[in-house]
Amino acid sequence: MDHTTIKKERVPYEVLISKLNSWYTTIKKNMIEEAQKKKLEIESLIEEVEMKQDVLLYYQLLDFRHELMLIYLRSKDVEEVRNTYEILKEKEGSLSKMLEYYFFFFMGMYEFRRKELVSAINAYSLAETKLSEIEDEIERGEFYFKVSEVYYYMKQTYFSLSYAKRAIKIYQKFDIHDERILHCRFIVAGNLIDTLNYNSAIKELKKGLQDAFKIGKKYLIATFHMNLGIVYRSVGQYDLSIQNLMKALQVFQEEKHIFMSKTLFNLSHVLAQKGEMNKAHLYFEQGSAIAIRNNDYEYQAKFKLLKGLYFSDEDVSLINEALDYFQSKKLFADIEEYAHEVAEFYYEKGNSSLSNEYYRKVIAARNEIRKGEIIHEEKNDCLINDDFNGDDSTGLIL
């Protein structure tokens, strides 16, 4: 009798583990509908199984990761998962080594979505110390990709490219992970832009766009168009920029993607630079409203900067409020880019005093970026290992 009872409990328990792993796979692939179905299946199964503590924590961590996916793909407010974050933080000291990896990895993703880049890197660094517990090579690729993303936002080009290349080398071993390779290509192209290698960035994005069409993922196609729009704006090809941004916007509006704010910002920006102020203001209003509705503080600040520069009587206070926000989040790359634009704007107007003020902010931001490079130099030993031996087998122009 006792033996029969144990056997009945053991079968659904093993099924639960399998379903949890399957759920995580759909989350990593950004398969929203499929992930939601699996989540519901697991929730119904949980009621029938008396779970071990580790399995319960694994479920809670995956539920948190599921919500992070929705933040990215469905513009869910990151603060809506704050309570879950606090609950998980209380479990920090009671996790097995493998669950510690997932804990710090997902915490890093959460901090990144909040644009707390230093906190994100700190969490990822802790996760990296547990990476040896993870046997799944694809999971290692996932980790390298996420780290490359944060370093890109911090304008730490060497580290970003190194981690992106390590991720690509893993993903290329598995045909089913073409989508993730395309995500890495965004990072590679972004770093090429940061090094002013615009032609190579455009080639990289055009190749990625072709591959995205083969896969048939609309949001990836739109993201390549968005990034092409950003590059073309940077090199002054405003018509091509607008064309690509409009294609991206159509898809992001249909899917209510988090990149709506980003696309509308860049569309408003390029139209303002082109001098089409009525159209620019229309997209400015739409984008500002979405950023406010989604509690997207980063793009609220960026729209505020646009308003101060183009849609008000040159309200310097709005520009400074935006730059202060970037400073508070240590978004030094944004300060460097936008303070430079403001400095050039006032230089062309003959206001040398204001121009010099913002050029000084550019220099200060560059110094902070350089400090970050020095701080992370100690990671060289970690980067140059069996996974990354300097062999550029990806065929990318770096």
C-alpha positions in Angstrom: 0.0 0.0 0.0 2.7 2.4 1.0 4.8 1.4 -2.1 1.8 2.1 -4.4 1.3 5.6 -2.9 4.9 6.5 -3.4 4.8 5.3 -7.0 1.7 7.4 -7.8 3.3 10.5 -6.4 6.6 9.9 -8.2 5.2 9.8 -11.7 3.6 13.3 -11.7 6.6 14.6 -10.0 8.9 13.5 -12.9 6.3 14.9 -15.3 6.4 18.2 -13.5 10.2 18.5 -13.8 9.9 17.7 -17.5 7.2 20.3 -18.0 9.1 22.9 -16.1 12.1 22.5 -18.4 9.8 22.6 -21.4 8.2 25.8 -20.1 11.6 27.4 -19.8 12.5 26.5 -23.3 9.4 28.2 -24.7 10.2 31.3 -22.6 13.7 31.5 -23.9 12.3 31.3 -27.5 9.9 34.1 -26.7 6.9 31.8 -27.6 4.3 33.7 -25.6 1.2 31.7 -26.4 3.0 28.3 -26.0 4.7 29.5 -22.8 1.3 30.6 -21.3 -0.2 27.2 -22.1 2.6 25.3 -20.4 2.4 27.6 -17.4 -1.3 26.8 -17.0 -0.6 23.1 -17.4 2.0 23.3 -14.7 -0.2 25.3 -12.3 -2.9 22.6 -12.6 -0.3 19.8 -12.0 1.2 21.6 -9.0 -2.0 21.1 -7.1 -1.6 17.3 -7.3 2.1 17.1 -6.4 3.7 17.8 -3.1 6.8 19.5 -4.4 10.3 19.5 -2.9 11.6 22.9 -1.9 14.1 23.1 -4.8 11.4 22.3 -7.4 9.1 25.0 -5.9 11.8 27.5 -6.1 12.6 26.5 -9.7 8.9 27.1 -10.5 8.9 30.5 -8.8 12.1 31.5 -10.7 10.6 30.4 -14.0 7.4 32.3 -13.3 9.6 35.4 -12.7 11.4 34.8 -16.0 8.0 34.4 -17.7 7.0 37.8 -16.5 10.3 39.3 -17.7 9.5 37.9 -21.2 6.2 39.7 -21.1 8.0 43.0 -20.1 10.1 42.7 -23.3 7.4 41.5 -25.8 4.2 43.0 -24.4 5.3 46.2 -22.8 4.4 44.9 -19.3 5.5 47.3 -16.6 8.7 46.1 -15.0 7.5 47.3 -11.6 4.6 44.9 -11.7 7.0 42.1 -10.9 8.6 44.0 -8.0 6.7 41.9 -5.4 7.9 38.6 -7.0 11.4 40.0 -7.0 11.2 40.8 -3.3 9.9 37.3 -2.5 12.7 35.7 -4.4 15.3 37.9 -2.7 14.3 36.4 0.6 15.2 32.9 -0.8 18.7 33.9 -1.8 20.5 32.1 1.0 18.6 28.8 0.7 19.3 27.9 -3.0 21.3 25.0 -4.4 24.2 26.0 -6.6 22.3 25.4 -9.8 19.3 27.5 -8.6 21.7 30.2 -7.5 22.8 30.5 -11.1 19.2 31.0 -12.3 18.5 33.3 -9.4 21.4 35.7 -10.2 20.9 35.3 -13.9 17.2 36.3 -13.8 18.0 39.1 -11.3 20.4 40.5 -13.8 17.7 40.5 -16.4 15.3 42.2 -14.1 17.9 44.9 -13.2 18.6 45.4 -16.9 15.0 46.0 -17.7 15.0 48.6 -15.0 18.1 50.1 -16.6 20.1 49.6 -13.5 23.1 48.5 -15.5 25.6 48.3 -12.7 23.3 46.1 -10.6 22.7 44.0 -13.7 26.4 43.4 -14.3 26.9 42.6 -10.6 24.1 40.0 -10.7 25.5 38.5 -13.9 29.0 38.3 -12.4 27.6 36.3 -9.5 25.7 34.1 -12.0 28.9 33.5 -13.9 30.6 32.0 -10.8 27.8 29.4 -10.8 27.9 28.7 -14.6 30.0 25.6 -14.1 26.9 24.0 -12.6 25.0 24.3 -15.9 25.6 21.4 -18.3 23.3 22.7 -21.0 25.5 24.4 -23.6 22.5 26.4 -25.0 21.9 27.9 -21.6 25.5 29.1 -21.5 24.9 30.7 -24.9 21.8 32.4 -23.4 23.9 33.7 -20.5 26.7 35.1 -22.8 24.1 36.8 -25.0 22.4 38.6 -22.0 25.8 39.8 -20.6 26.8 41.1 -24.1 23.6 43.1 -24.1 24.3 44.9 -20.9 27.9 45.7 -21.8 26.6 47.1 -25.1 24.4 49.6 -23.2 27.4 50.5 -21.0 29.4 51.1 -24.2 32.0 48.5 -23.1 32.6 47.4 -26.7 35.3 44.9 -26.1 33.4 42.9 -23.5 30.1 43.2 -25.4 31.6 41.8 -28.6 33.5 39.1 -26.7 30.4 37.7 -25.0 28.3 38.1 -28.2 30.8 36.1 -30.2 30.9 33.3 -27.5 27.1 33.1 -27.7 27.1 33.0 -31.5 29.7 30.2 -31.5 27.4 28.1 -29.3 24.2 28.9 -31.1 25.7 28.0 -34.5 26.0 24.4 -33.3 22.2 24.1 -33.0 20.1 24.8 -36.1 17.0 25.6 -34.0 18.6 28.6 -32.5 18.9 30.9 -35.5 16.6 33.4 -33.8 19.1 33.8 -30.9 21.9 34.3 -33.4 19.9 37.2 -34.9 19.6 38.8 -31.4 23.4 38.6 -31.1 23.7 40.3 -34.5 21.8 43.3 -33.0 24.5 43.5 -30.4 27.3 43.2 -32.9 25.8 45.9 -35.2 25.3 48.2 -32.2 28.9 47.9 -31.2 30.0 48.6 -34.8 27.9 51.8 -34.7 29.6 52.7 -31.4 33.0 52.4 -33.1 31.7 54.5 -36.0 31.9 51.6 -38.4 28.6 52.5 -40.0 29.1 50.6 -43.3 29.8 47.4 -41.5 26.9 47.9 -39.2 24.5 48.4 -42.2 25.9 45.3 -43.9 25.4 43.3 -40.6 21.8 44.5 -40.2 20.9 43.9 -43.9 22.2 40.3 -43.6 20.3 39.9 -40.4 17.1 41.2 -42.0 17.4 38.6 -44.8 17.8 35.9 -42.2 14.8 37.2 -40.2 12.6 37.0 -43.2 13.6 33.3 -43.6 12.6 32.6 -40.0 9.4 34.6 -40.4 9.4 36.3 -37.0 7.7 39.6 -37.5 9.1 41.3 -34.4 12.7 40.4 -35.4 12.1 41.7 -38.9 10.8 44.9 -37.4 13.7 45.2 -35.0 16.2 45.0 -37.9 14.2 47.7 -39.7 14.3 49.8 -36.5 18.0 49.4 -36.1 18.6 50.2 -39.7 16.6 53.3 -39.2 18.8 54.3 -36.3 22.0 53.8 -38.3 20.7 55.7 -41.3 19.8 58.6 -39.0 23.3 58.6 -37.6 24.8 59.0 -41.1 22.3 61.6 -42.2 20.3 59.4 -44.7 17.1 60.6 -43.3 14.7 59.3 -46.0 16.1 55.7 -45.6 15.9 56.1 -41.8 12.2 57.1 -42.0 11.3 54.3 -44.4 12.8 51.7 -42.1 11.4 53.1 -38.9 7.9 53.2 -40.4 8.1 49.5 -41.3 9.2 48.7 -37.8 6.5 50.9 -36.2 3.7 49.1 -38.1 4.7 45.7 -36.6 5.4 47.0 -33.1 2.0 48.7 -33.0 0.2 45.5 -34.1 2.1 43.4 -31.4 2.1 46.1 -28.7 5.8 45.5 -28.4 8.0 47.4 -25.9 10.0 48.9 -28.8 7.0 51.1 -29.8 8.4 53.9 -27.6 11.9 53.5 -29.0 10.7 53.5 -32.6 8.5 56.5 -32.1 11.3 58.4 -30.4 13.7 57.7 -33.3 11.0 58.6 -35.9 10.3 61.9 -34.1 14.0 62.5 -33.8 14.9 62.0 -37.5 11.9 64.0 -38.7 12.9 66.9 -36.4 16.4 66.8 -37.7 15.0 66.8 -41.2 12.9 69.8 -40.4 9.5 68.2 -40.8 8.3 69.5 -37.5 4.6 68.8 -37.8 5.1 65.1 -38.5 7.8 65.0 -35.9 5.5 66.4 -33.2 2.8 64.0 -34.1 5.1 61.0 -33.4 6.5 62.8 -30.4 3.0 63.0 -28.8 2.2 59.4 -29.6 5.6 58.2 -28.2 5.4 60.3 -25.1 2.0 59.0 -24.2 3.1 55.4 -24.6 6.2 55.9 -22.5 4.1 57.5 -19.7 1.4 54.8 -19.9 4.1 52.0 -19.7 6.1 53.7 -16.9 9.0 53.7 -19.3 11.2 56.2 -17.5 14.1 55.9 -20.0 12.0 57.0 -22.9 10.1 59.6 -20.9 13.5 61.2 -20.4 14.4 60.9 -24.0 11.2 62.4 -25.2 11.7 65.2 -22.6 15.1 65.9 -24.2 13.5 66.0 -27.7 10.9 68.5 -26.4 13.6 70.7 -24.9 15.6 70.7 -28.1 13.0 70.8 -30.8 9.4 71.2 -29.5 9.7 74.1 -27.0 11.4 77.4 -27.0 14.8 75.6 -26.4 13.9 74.7 -22.8 17.3 73.9 -21.4 15.7 72.7 -18.1 14.0 69.8 -19.9 17.3 68.8 -21.5 19.1 68.9 -18.2 16.3 66.9 -16.5 16.8 64.2 -19.2 20.6 64.2 -18.8 20.2 64.0 -15.0 18.1 60.9 -15.4 20.7 59.3 -17.5 23.3 60.3 -14.9 21.2 58.7 -12.1 21.1 55.4 -14.0 24.8 55.7 -15.1 23.7 55.7 -18.7 26.9 57.4 -19.8 26.6 56.3 -23.4 23.3 58.2 -23.7 24.8 61.3 -22.0 27.7 61.2 -24.5 25.4 60.9 -27.5 22.7 63.4 -26.6 24.9 66.0 -24.9 27.0 66.0 -28.0 23.9 66.6 -30.2 22.8 69.4 -27.9 26.3 70.9 -28.0 26.3 70.8 -31.8 22.8 72.3 -31.8 23.8 75.3 -29.8 27.2 75.7 -31.6 25.4 76.0 -34.9 23.1 78.7 -33.3 26.2 80.6 -32.2 25.6 80.0 -28.5 29.2 79.1 -27.5 28.5 79.3 -23.8 25.8 76.6 -23.8 27.6 74.6 -26.5 30.8 74.4 -24.3 28.7 73.4 -21.3 27.3 70.4 -23.1 30.7 69.5 -24.6 32.0 69.3 -21.1 29.2 66.8 -20.2 30.3 64.8 -23.2 33.9 64.7 -22.0 32.8 63.7 -18.4 30.6 60.9 -19.8 33.5 59.6 -21.9 35.7 59.6 -18.8 33.1 57.5 -17.0 32.9 55.1 -19.9 36.7 54.8 -19.8 36.7 54.2 -16.0 34.3 51.3 -16.7 36.7 49.8 -19.2 39.5 49.9 -16.7 37.3 48.4 -13.9 36.4 45.5 -16.2 39.9 44.8 -17.5 40.2 42.1 -14.8 37.7 40.1 -16.8 40.2 39.4 -19.5 41.3 36.1 -17.9 37.7 35.0 -18.0 37.2 35.9 -21.6 40.3 34.3 -23.0 39.6 30.6 -22.4 38.4 27.6 -24.3 35.1 29.2 -25.2 36.8 32.3 -26.7 40.2 31.8 -28.1 40.4 34.8 -30.5 39.3 32.8 -33.5 36.7 34.8 -35.3 34.9 31.8 -36.7 31.6 33.7 -36.9 32.7 35.5 -40.1 31.6 38.8 -38.6 33.4 42.1 -39.4 34.6 43.3 -36.0 
